[in-house]
């Protein structure tokens, strides 16, 4: 590989790395299996709580 080609290759690689750093990161943060299970349990409990509060309000309105 001649000197000119090697120089161009190095500059292209640097530009590619710089553009990769500037690109927006659409990938979501990694969550472990345990963390996903914990979040699922919390979501279920929140749904149950909202449902139970809704039932209490409807029973109060009926009375």
Residue, then its C-alpha position, 0 to 999 in steps of 0.5 A: x500500500x502506498x503512502x498516499x493511500x494509507x494516509x487517505x485510509x487513516x483520515x477516512x477511518x478518523x472521520x467515520x469514528x467522529x461521525x459515529x460519536x455524533x450520531x444519535x443513539x436510538x438503542x435503549x439502555x440494557x436492562x437485566x432479566x432481574x430488572x425487567x422482572x422487577x419492573x413488571x411486578x411494579x407495573x402489575x401492582x400499580x395497575x392493581x392499585x389503580x383498579x382497586x381505587x376505581x372500584x372503591x370510587x364506584x361503590x361510593x358513588x352507588x351508595 
